[in-house]
C-alpha cells in the first residue's frame, strides 16, 4: 500500500452551478424574480470530491474542462479544498459546462449545458495516477457520454489495480436507462442511486423490487431517499437508515455529499449502516446552505457541524 497516495480518485464531470433560490418557473416573454442567487461549484463528481476532501480524505480528480473562466473557477475551488487537480485536462477548443438550478426547496429543476464533460475518453486517463488511489469513484455516468461506453473497462482495470469502486449515475436526461449499465455494476463495489433512479435503472415499478434486483448485482447498494434517509443492502441484509432533521435552505449537492460521507467511512473500514448514517449527516449538512459546497467551507467548521448533527440524532 506504499504507493497509495490518495484515498479516492474521482473520475467525473466539471461544470459550474448558478443557483436561483425561491423562483417561480419561467414563462416565455416574461421576467420572473428570484429571492437569492449563488454562483458556485457544480457537478456531482466535483461536489463529491470537494466535500470528501474537506471532510479529511486525500482526493485526486480526473476530468476535462474548457480553458475558460468556468474551468479555471472549478479547478481553483477543488484546489482550495485540497483536491489534486493535476490530471484535469483543460482544452481551449471546448467550453466548460454550466447548470442553472431553479431551487424551490424541497424541489429543484436543472437546466444543463454539458460542454467539455462529454469529451473525456478512456485514453485521457493516466493509469499510473489511478493506481495511486485506494478507491475509484465515478459520478454522472449518463452525462459523460464520451466515457460512458468505456466505463466497464475503466472499472475492470481499476479492480485489477486493487482499487475498490463506486458509482453514482445521476439522472439519465434521455430517460432511456439502458441496461448497458449492468455491465458496469459487475465491477462496482458501492452503487449510490437515489430512490427514483434505482427504480428506473432496475426497470421495475417500486423501490423494494429495485433493491432486490440491484442488490444482487453489487456488493453494497445505498439508495438515497432525501428527507426519508437512506436504504442500504449488503451481504443479503437490508436496513433503513433514518435521516437527520435540519433546516433546509437548498438541496443541491445533498446526494453528492451523502456519497462523500459514505465513502469516507467506508475507507475507514466502518460497517455499512454507519457509512450510511454518516452519509445522511453529510447530506443533511449540505442542505443548510446554498450550493452543493456552501456548507463545506473548511475541515474544522465541517467537523464541528457534523458532530452537532450526529449528536442531535
Helices and strands as residue ranges (DSSP letters): E 6-11, E 15-21, E 36-41, H 44-55, E 59-66, H 69-80, E 84-91, E 96-104, E 107-115, G 116-119, G 122-124, H 127-131, E 133-139, H 145-148, H 151-160, E 164-168, H 181-185, E 190-191, H 195-202, H 207-214, E 220-224, G 226-228, E 230-234, E 237-241, H 254-267, H 272-286, H 299-311
